[in-house]
Amino acid sequence: MKNVLILASGEIAKEFVHRVSESRINENYYYISFAKESLSDKHCFSHITCLDIDPTSYMRLKDVMLDREFRTVFIVMDNKMEAFYTLQNVRVLNPELLIIFVNSWRDELDLDLDSDNITIIDSNEILASNLYEKLPNVPLIATNIGVGQGEIMEVLVPFGSSFAFRHVGSISHKKWRVVAIYRDEEQILPNPKTMIKPYDRLIVMGNPIVLERVYKKINRRQGVFPEPFGSNLYLILDSEVKKEDILLQINEAVYLSNQLSRTKLYVRLIDINDFDLIKELRLFENDNVSLLLSYKDDEVFDDINNDIKQLDIGLFLLDKRLFFKKNFKEYLYDLSRPVYIFGDKSIYNIKESLILIDNSLQMESLSSSVFDFSENLGLSLSLCDYNPDGDFEDSRNIIQHYEALSRLYNFKISIKRKRVNPVRELVKHKEVLHISPFSKNIRDTSLISFLSIEMSYFFLSIKKHPQLLIPIDN
């Protein structure tokens, strides 16, 4: 059992001593110089000895300290001079003893406290820190656990958060973890199938810099698509394509921009070889549509990078030929923004958006964008579980997640389960928008990779459907 000496007076000390008296830690024995009536009677004689001494008296304190070996001394006193005299006495009696000294005065301490075995606790600083943590959008950080640099944090999941109604296993946990969830005053130790709900308090642990980003991500509410990726649309046109196809693409892009309110459309024309085309495209320019030109083929990516920095791009639009041209696919993947790929069918005539379940919990990270995009374009939403083996058990969590969001957004979805080949079934659909995670499988594949068992290797070969690729948490 470890002996702890507490030399106390004042209101802060009274609260501290009361907590000690109610402590359930039986490995410590406390010697306290404080009024006995401030202690809980039922605990006073079990692990506490009350000392009737004046700690500013060297002789009185010597009688206590020389008779026993103390592990730690707490000096919690409201009178500054008395606290200093007490500190001096303790240091003389045992210079190596660990001392916890509470500073509750506004003026700086004028006593030399530069010692490895003295810990100064500034009560005003603690109070200010607690007030600061009550501010909106400020995370609650465990300062007295671990190294106290923000590696343990409590985060409230707001209504509309991108983390709400997601399963813990669907979230990328690189350099951090959700270690506990508090819901309705109860603690939940999560597993991968645990669903996070609005107003849950998450206890997260990990790299402090990573946790800062996680905190912002949890508190970021989903806005009108293409938020949270950016505000505006960015159409990339290749002048080597037929003029009629280019005009179809820019008309479709203008339509999307109009449907997704509060967005602007920026059109970047590359590989320029037809100046009459430029004149024709200029006719589309207005307050919400701007034309940008790239004359040098080897500077296209530099031009796009500059546009991204200045124009708050949230959605890229391009045709399938360009998507597979000159590393565009890899480049767009690394930008972590959604990509709309034109199909043979125009978005004007499409009434349904469709998602194929591929048994990947990563699908949950794109769900809010799927609902937002479908609602803004007036599309019905179908969640399709097409499995050749008829095993639909693995998709249960994904369907549960989408059904929860369906109720949240008051947006009806259709769940379709069929024992069919998903690619062949997708080909049968006539007028749909196919939405899919923009995964690494897509980044690393090509149109000729038909022997792969990964479904994402196949669907890009279907030219008739427009496709929306949404980045997932990586």
N, C-alpha and C positions, 0 to 999 in steps of 0.2 A: 504493500500500500504506500502511495506517495503522499508526503506531507506538503501541504500548500498553505502559505501564510498570506492572509488578506488583511491589509491595514486600511481601514475604510472610514469615511465620514461623508455626509451630504446626501442629496437626493439620488445622484447617479449610483453611489455606493449602496444606497438602500435597495434599489431595484436589483443591482447585481447580487447582493447578499441574499436577497429573497430567492432569486433563481438558483443560487448555489444550494440553499436550504431545501429546495424542491428537487434537486438533482437526483437522477436515477443511476449516476455513475458511482459505483461503490468502491472503485479502486483508489479513490482519493480520500484523504482525511484533511479537513480544513480547520485551521486555527484562525479565528476572526476577531479582530479588535473592533467591535461595533456593538451598538445597543442590542442586548439580547431580545428585547421585545420586538425587534424587527425581523426575527427569525421565526420560522414555523416550528412550533413546539414539538410536533411529532417527529421532526428530523434533527432537532438541535442536539440531542444526546447520542444519536446513532453514528454520525460521521463528522460532527462539528464540535469543536471546543470554543467557547466564547471567552475571550481574553479581556479582562478589565484593566487595560494599561493605556498609557499615553505614549504612542509610538515616537513622539518627538523627544522623549526622554531616552537618552542613550542607555542608561543603566536598566530601565524597565525593559527595553527591547533586548538588551543583552541577556537578561535572565531567560527570556523566551527562546532566543535563537541558539544559545550555546547548549541548551539541554536537548535540542532536537535537530535532526538533519532535514532541511527543507529543500524541495526540488525547485519551487518557484515562489516568488513574492509578488503580490499585487498591491500597488499603492494607488488607491482610488479615494482621493480626498478633495474636499471642496475649497479648502484654504490653501492658497499657493505657498505661503511661507512654511506652514506646517508640513505640507507635502515635501518641500525641499529638505527641511530638517530631517524628516523621516527617511528620505532617500539617502542622505549623507550618512545617517546612522547605519543603514543596511549595508552600504558599500564599505564602510569601515569594518563592520563585523564580519562580512563575507564578500570580498571583492569579486569572487567568481560566480556568485549566485545569480541565476536568471531573474531579471526584474521586469515586470510589466508596469509601466508608469502612465497614468492617465493625465493628459494635459487638457484642462477645461477652461483655460484662460485665453483671452484674445491676444495679449502681448506675447512676444516670443520668449522662450525660456532663456534666462541668463545664467544657467548653470551648465557646466560642461557635462554633457550626456553622451559624448562620443565614445561609445563602448559597444563591443559586439554583444554583450550580455544584457543590454538594456533595450527594450522595445517601447517606443513612444506611441501611445494611442491618442490622437487628437480628436476629442469629442466633437468639436465644431466641424472638423473635416468629415467625420462620419455622418453627422447630421446633414451636412450639405450634400454628401454623396447619396444618402437615402432620398433626399428631396429631388435630386437630379434624376434618380431612377424612376421617380413617379411621373416625369415628363412624358408626353406622348412620343412614340417612336424611339424610345431609349431602351435598350435591352437590360435585363436584370442579370448582373454578372456576379458570380461567387468570388468575392475578393479574399475570403479567408479559407479557401479550399484550394489545394494544389499549389501552384505558384502564384495564383491570384492575378493573372494577366489576361483573363477573359477566356480561358480554355473551358470553363463551365458556365453555361448561360441558360436562363429561362426565357422562353419566347411564347407569347400568346398568339394563337392562330386566329386571325380575324375572319369574320364572315366574308366570303368572297376570295379568300387567299388561294393561291395556286396550289397550296399544300392540302387544302380542305378536301375531304373525301378520297384522299389517296392512301394506298396501303404503304406501310413503312418499307416493305421490300421493293416498291417501285421507285424509290428515291435513291439517287446516286449518293453514296456515303463516302466519297473519297476524302480522307483526312478528317472525318467527323462522324458522329453517331447520334441517333436519338436513343437515349438510355432510359428515359422514363416519360410517361404521360400522366398528367393529372386531369381528371375529368369528374365533375360533380363531387369534389373533395375526396376522391379516391385515387390511389396510385395504380397505374397500369405499367407493368414491365412488358414492353412491346415485343412482338415477334414479327417476321416479315408479312404476316397476314393481318396484322392489326391495322384498322382503318383510322386515320386521323380525321377528327371532326372539328367544325368551327368552335372556337372558344376553348379548345384544349390548351393546356399549358405544357409545352414540351421542354424537357430538360435535355439539352444537347451538350456534347463534349467533343473537343477536337482542337485543331489548330486555331488560335485566336483570330488570325487574319481570315481564314476560311469561314469561321463562325460569323464574322461581320457580314460577309456576303450572304451567308445562309439566312441571317436575321432579316436583311433587306428583301431577300427573295420570299420569305414566308409572309412578310408584311405587305408585299406588293400585290395589290388587288388587280384582278384581270380587267382590262379596259376593253374598248371596242377594237376588234382585230384591225390592223396587225399588232397593236399593243399586246404584250409588253416588249415586243422585239423592236419596235420603232413606230413612227407615225405615218410614213409615206410609202407609196408604191414606186417601184423602179423597173421599167421595161427596157430590156436589152434587145435591140433589133439588129439583125445581120443583113446588110444591104445586098449580100449575095443571094438572099432568098427572093423568090418571085414577089414582084410588087403587090400583086393581089393578096398574097399571104401576109405581107407586112401590114397592109391596110386593115386586113381582118384582125390581126393581132393588136394593133393600136386601138381599134374600135372596141375590142373586147376589154383591153386594159382601161380605157376610159369608162366603160360600163362598170367594171369592178371598182374603180375609184369613186364613182358616183354612189354605188351601193354601200361602200364602206365609208361612212360619213367622216368628215373632218380629215380626210386624206388628200394629199396632192400626188400627182403623177409626174415622174421625171422619166423622160425617154432618152436613152443613150443609144445612138446609132453608130455602129462600128463597121469596119471594112468598107469605107465609103468609096463607091465607084459610080454613083449615079446622082448628079447634082439636081436633076429634075425631081428626084425622089425627095430631096431635102426641101425643095419648095413646096411639094405637096404635103409633107409632114408639118411644115410651118403653119399650115392652115388649122391644125389642131391646137396650136398654142393659145392659151388664155391664162387667167389668173391661177388656174389649178393644174395646168399642163405646161411643162417646159421641155424643150428639145435640147439635148446635149450631143456634141459631135466628137468622135474619135477618128482622127485621120491616120494615125499610125497604129498598125496592128500590134506591134510589140509594146505599146504603151497602154493597152486597153485595161489591164488589171490595175495599173497605177491610176488611171482616170477613175475607175470604179472605187478604188480605195479612198481617193480624195472626195468623191461624192458621198461615200458612207460617213465620213467625218463631218461633213457640212450639212447633209440633207436629211438626217434622221430616217434612214431607210429601214422599213420594217418588213417589206415583202418584195421579192424579186419575181419578175415575169419573163419567161423566154420560151422558145420552142424546143422540142426534143432534140432536134439536130444540133442546136447550139449547146444544149445541156451536155452533150457528149463531145463537144469540140474543144480541143486545146486545153485540156485540164479544167474546164469550167466546172465540172461536177465536183472535183476535189476542192477547188477554190471556194465554191459556194457552200460546201459542207463546213469548211473551216470558219466561215463567217457566222455560222449558227443563227441563220435567219430562214424564215419560210420561203419556199420556192413554188411558184405556180407554173406548171408546164402546160402549154396549149395542146389541145387534142383536135382531132378531126371534127368533133362535135363542139359547137360553141356554147359557152356558159349561158347565153341568152335562153336557150331552149331546154336547159337542164332543170329538173325539179327535185332531184334527190342527190344527197351526198351519202357516200358509202365508205365504211371502214371495214377492212378484213381483219379479224382477230388472228394474230399469229402466235398466241400463247406467250406473249411478251408483256410483262408488267410495265415495261417502258411506255406502253400505250397510254398509261394514265397521265403521263406528263404532258401530253398534247390535248387532253380532253377538253379543257376550258376553251382553248382556241378553236377546237372543232365545233363546239356548241355556238360560240360567238360568231364564227364565220357562217355557219349554216343558217343561223337566225337572221343575220343581216342580209343574206342573199335570198331569204324566203325559201330555203331548201328543206325538205324533210330529211331526217337522219336515220340511216339504217346501220345497225351493228351486226355484221355478218360473221357467224361462226361456221365456216365451211371446212369440214374435217373429213378426209377420205376414210378414216378409221371409225368415225362416229363417236370419238372420245371427246365429250364436251366438258369434262370435269375440270380441266386445267384453265378453262376460260371463266370459271365462276367468279373469281375476284374482279376481273375486268368488267364483266357485266354488272356486278354489284356496284362498282364505282360509277359506271355510266348511268345506271338507274337512279343512283343517289343524286347525281348532277341533274338528271332529267326532272326530278321533283324540285330541286333547288331553283332551276331556271324556268320551271313550268313550261318545258319544251319536250313534247312527246317524241320518243324514239321507238324504232321498230327493231326487235331482236329476231334475227333469222338464223336458225340452225339447220344445216343440211349436211348429209353425208355425201359430199361431192369433192371433186378436185377444185380447189379455190381459184386457180388461174382459168380453167375452162369455164367455170361458172361466171367469173368476172367478164369474160369475153362475151357471154350471152347477154349481159346487160346492154341496153341500147343507149340510154341517155342518163348517165350518172357522172358525178364528180367523185373521183377516187381520192380519198385522203389517207395518207400513210405517214408513219414516223420517218424523218430524214435520218436514217441510221447509218452506221458505218458500213453495213452490208451494201447499201446503195452506193456509198462513196467508192467502195472498192470493186464494184462489179461493172460489167459492160453488157451490151445488148446480146453478145454472143455466148454469155455464160449460162447456157440453157441446161447444163447437166447438174447444176447445183441444186441441192434440196432446199435451199433457202428461198422462201416465197418471194422475198424482195428482189431476187435476181430475175424474176419473170415479169412482174407486172409492168415494168417500164417498156416492155416490148409491145404492149397494147397501145396502139396509136390513137384509137378513136376516142378514148376518154381523156378529158383534161384531168390533171393530177395536182394535188396540193401536198407538198412535202413539208412537214413541220418538225423542227429540230426537237430532239429529246434531251433530257439531262444526261450529260456525258461525264 
